[in-house]
């Protein structure tokens, strides 16, 4: 039986021509099989390959699909935020084109999320990454634990995926735009406003390690700046 919930999944990517067709087809199929009312929001982050053309074509050929191309590269976090804020559904979540969360798992979480929950935080298990990404992710998590020990409690993994009630997003929209602090700030703001949240372990679906852009030095410096800025705002109660 299809759920009557109105849901949206944002699928964002940059230079994803090799995998975007599979990602769109699997995600759309899972949504269509489980919901009467849904949106699949595709965001191309100014790709230099034909990701734009593939997303545009898919949106033109399928009902319930919205295509949002970025004119310049904004990075994954900002692209997803753009997609989520464009949604008109009641529940919204996101995924990358490598489908770190399997579409059927994402759909089940959308269907089963308790009515009184505002934010569902997914905690990835068995994550595969390059050595450099493993080191930078470990340092990132350490810094968050040092700067935000209380806000980290109960949600040990913040840079994976989440489900949000759409009407709560306007209240917790982050200042952050760096690849490593958009999601932590969203979750921290939800906690500071006493929104109802739950943490759910999810098996990471990544089968092969891809070289990511999140470990670049400028991204690290950018992210640390945003962590410190938000820490100061929390201390001053001006977040």
Secondary structure, 3 states (H helix, E strand, C coil): CCEEEEEEEEEEECCCCCCHHHHHHHHHHHHHHHEEEEEEEEEECCCCCCHHHHHHHHHHHCCCEEEEECCCCCCHHHHHHHHHHHCCCCEEEEEECCCCCCHHHHHHHHHHCCCCCCEEEEEEECCCCCHHHHHHHHHHHHHHHHHCHHHHCCCCCCCCCEEEEHHHHHHHCCCCCCCCCHHHHHHHHHHHCCCCEEEEEEECCCCCCCCCCCCCHHHHHHHHHHHHHHHHHHHCCCC
